């Protein structure tokens, strides 16, 4: 292969390109060296005032925070201790008050108990009305009293005791072939009638005064048929104001018939 020679125009063009490339390389080198020198100059001649300020500020701030925390923490401890002492004092006061209140309550109970029986309830004797007219002429004798068939009669249970009573309990019995219980009402306690019995009891801590005689209950019976029958009574329990037993034989019970 035969090599071709460059023409004059081509040689001129190559020369111009070479000069331009050299110029670009020279300018680039100059800029790089200039920037490096400028950076070195600034690094060498720039003061570190800002760095010193920051460095100085850090320990000062830390010291101020530490001091502040120290100042705050001390009053908190004192306040906590004061609160603890105040709480303990309040607790002691509460206990003391509780003891005083308990003492007063106990004393009050004792005083109340010592006065029991000073003013017992006076129990009076109830006297129901008798029948003015009768349903028939057929007679039924009850506890020795003449009654008439078809009539509704009133019956009372009276009690007399030499001692003021706190409690009593008992029952009355009747023959349901002759009598039908319509109602019962207690003067001092409660009553209930079932089958051929009337049950009653009472408990009054201040006492029930039957010393002059008083009515335990009143009842109404209807006479079912002629004949003769008996109403009975049994005192099961009696106690005085000191809660001591009273013998049933030491009291007097009486059933009254109002025909």
C-alpha positions, 0 to 999 in steps of 0.5 A: 500500500502506498502512503499519501502525503499531507497537503499544505492545507492539511498541515496548516490545520494540524498545526492550528489544532496542536496550538489550540490544544496546548493553549487549553492544557496551559490554561487548565494547568494555570487554573488548577495551580492558581486555585491550589495556591489560593486555598493554601493561602487562605488556610494559612492566613485564616484565623480560628476565632469561630472555632475558639468561640464554639469550643469555649461555649461548650464547657460554659454551657455545660457548667451552667446546666450542671449548676442549674440542675444542682440548684433545682435538685436541692430544693426538691429534696428538701421539699420531698423531705418536708412532704414526707414529714408532713405526711407522717405528721398527718398520719399521726394526727389521723391516728390520734383523731381516730383513737379519740373518736373511738374513745368517745364512741366507746364512752358514748356506748357505755353511757347509753348502756348505763342509762338503759332501764331508766325510762322503760316504756310503760305498758298499759292495759287494753280494755276492748268493748263488749258486744251489745247484741248477739248473733244467736242464743247458742252459748259457748263458754270460754274460760268461764265467760259465756259467749254466743255462737256467731259472735266475734269476741275480743280477747286480751293477754295481760302480763304483770311482772315485778321486774322491768322486762327486756324480752318476752316470748310465748304462745297461746293455744285454742280449740279450732273446733270452737274458735276461729282467730280473725286477727291479732295485734301486739302492743309492744312486739310482733305476733303471728297466728297459725293453726290453733296457736298465737305466737308472740314476742318482743325485745326492747333494750330500754325496757318494757314496764309491766309492773302495774300490769299491761296487755301483751296482745289483743285478738279477735275470735269468731265463735263457731259452735256451742259448748265449752272450751279453753284458751291457754297461754305459755311464757317460753322466755322472759328476761329482765333489763340486765338480760337475766332470766325471769322465771315464768312462775314469778310473773302473772299472765291472764287471758280476758274475754270480752263477749 
